[in-house]
Amino acid sequence: MSSSPVRIRGLTLDRYLSCLGGPFPDSPPLAPRSLGTRDMQGFTLESVSYESEPGERIPAFFLIPPGVGPSHPAPGILLCFM
């Protein structure tokens, strides 16, 4: 069984990315850092940063609901600032 190329708005994925200024380089490792946590009313706020490019860090917050852990996964919210 042969797979057909991914198409977006009638263009192949490669052509679509080319129209957006691509091809894009591979993503670097995120190199995340935890900068601290704070218990808030109804959630935990974790301050983090990660690299979008080597040497360029982006600050962000994780909002984590109570009771979350390896045996109790749940959605969280990530707020990024640029």
C-alpha positions in Angstrom: 0.0 0.0 0.0 1.5 3.3 -1.0 0.9 6.5 1.0 -0.1 9.7 -0.7 1.7 12.9 0.2 0.2 15.1 2.9 -1.7 18.0 1.3 -2.7 21.3 2.9 -5.0 23.6 0.9 -4.2 21.6 -2.3 -0.4 21.9 -1.8 1.9 19.1 -0.8 3.4 19.6 2.7 6.9 20.4 1.3 5.4 23.1 -1.1 3.3 24.5 1.7 6.3 24.8 4.1 8.3 26.4 1.2 5.5 29.1 0.9 5.9 29.8 4.6 9.6 30.5 4.3 10.8 26.9 4.9 12.3 24.4 4.9 12.8 24.9 8.6 15.8 23.6 10.6 15.3 20.8 13.0 14.1 21.9 16.5 16.9 22.1 19.1 16.6 20.4 22.5 14.3 22.4 24.7 16.8 22.4 27.7 14.0 23.1 30.2 14.8 24.7 33.6 12.5 24.8 36.6 12.8 28.2 38.3 10.5 27.5 41.2 7.0 26.6 42.2 4.2 28.3 44.2 1.0 26.9 45.6 -1.9 29.0 44.5 -5.6 28.6 45.3 -6.7 25.6 43.2 -3.5 25.0 41.3 0.3 25.0 41.5 2.2 27.6 39.5 5.6 26.4 38.2 7.9 29.0 36.6 10.0 27.5 33.9 12.1 28.5 30.9 13.2 26.6 27.7 15.4 27.3 24.7 13.7 28.1 21.4 17.1 28.4 19.8 20.5 27.8 21.3 21.1 30.6 23.9 17.6 32.0 23.5 15.4 31.2 26.6 11.7 31.7 26.7 10.0 32.2 30.1 6.8 30.3 30.8 4.4 29.2 33.5 2.8 25.7 34.0 -0.5 25.8 35.8 -0.9 22.3 37.3 -4.2 21.1 38.9 -4.1 19.5 42.3 -3.5 15.8 42.7 -1.6 15.4 39.5 1.3 12.9 39.4 2.6 9.9 37.5 -0.3 7.7 38.7 -2.9 10.5 38.2 -2.1 12.4 34.9 -4.3 15.4 34.0 -4.2 18.2 31.5 -2.2 21.3 32.5 -1.9 24.8 31.0 1.4 26.3 29.7 1.6 30.1 29.3 4.6 31.2 27.2 5.9 34.8 27.0 8.2 36.1 24.3 
